[in-house]
């Protein structure tokens, strides 16, 4: 499925990639935050439970709303060298409609460039806390970039599919990327490039590779899966369909890597997939 609401001519891939890498370095200088929010990564004051392994935000006190809700809670998962601030606009969009503060949660991983094992550890605790706090048996996951394979790895490793209602995966390297293969072959497998070997495009040629295990069944469990990818995402040079999953509803937007997460079209689609309602209908407006 393609949703074309963009305009203008795409920049050359090299120019896009250079811009993307510059943005990655800028976020790294800010401690892994796009907006330089000054929150420490493992600060717990925006969460209603104690933690030292991760940070994030969520709950009615943080969002300044009434307590409780009938909606399925949503857990937002950020990408490489990012944090929960990436999802502030999504929270505002949802709060202006059917959701309350107890529905909306975002994790900040301890490291700006976490390993898949550490993402799985921290997500398992974070989602368990959300379920306990809200009393909801299920949550929905909305993840971007590195957070996509992090969430998928967690679900497989811990067999948590019965905790999940819906997954919305944005610009994730579900089938690896050529650029990660180049980085892994060059020995760039630490720091910001920690995930290179996990996300190599030629993973099927490596015995026992974890991405091969993830893709034995690309949409497991009784879960609704959606993916969004962009036409102008340089991270998927020569592998444009990597984010798509067999068995999911796969949508292509005319945008870049960050636009897949941050564009209004993406927020509208995500809201509709999570709630089953159009974001601008009268019923939604009356409930806000």
C-alpha positions, 0 to 999 in steps of 0.5 A: 500500500502506498500513501503519497502525500508528499511533494518535491523531488528527492535529494541524491542518496549520498546527500540524504545519507550525509544529512542523516549521519550529521543528525545522528552525531548531533543527537549523540552530542546531546546524549541521544536526544533530538531536542536536547531536553536535558533529561538524564536517560535513566531519570525516573521522575516522569514515570510512576514507578522506580527504575535505574535501568531506563527512563521515559515518560507516561501516566496521568500525572506526567500528561496532566489528565484524569486517571484511568481509561478504557483504551489499550495502553501504547508503548512508544520505542525510540531508535538509535541515539534517540529517546522518549522525546521523539514521541512527544508529538504523538502523545499530544495528537492522541491526547487531543482525541480518545486517549488519556495520560494512563494510555501513553508511555515511552521508554528511554533506553539506558544507552543511546545505542543499546544492544538488542539484548539490553533493549529486550531486558529493559522493554520486558521490565517497562511493559510489565510495569505498564501492565501492572500500573494500568491493569491492562493485559495487553499493550500496543507497541509503536516503534521506530528504526532500531526500536523496531528490531529491538521490540521484535527481538524482545517479543521473540526472546521472552515470548510476550506475544500474548501481551500485545494487541497491535504493533506499528513498526516504522522504518525498521531494518527488519531484513537488514540493510546494505549499509549495516553490512558494509559497517560490519564488514569494516569492523564498525560494531561498537558505539553508535554502530553497535547494531551493525552485525545484527542488522546486516543485509546478508544475515541469511548467510551467517549460521545462527544469525538472530535476524534469521530467527526473527524472520522465520515467522515475520508476524507471529501471535494473535497480533495486528501488524503494520509497517511504515517505510519511506521513499526517501530513506537513505538507510535502506539504499538498495534494500527499500523493502527491508522494513516490510513484513510478510503478513503485515499491512505495509505502507509506503510514504513519500518521506525520509527516515524521520518523516516515517515517524514524525509526519502528520500522515504517519500519526494519522495512520498510527492513530487509526490502526491503534483505535480503529477510528478515524482521527478527525471523525465526530465521535473522536472529537466529542470524546476528546 
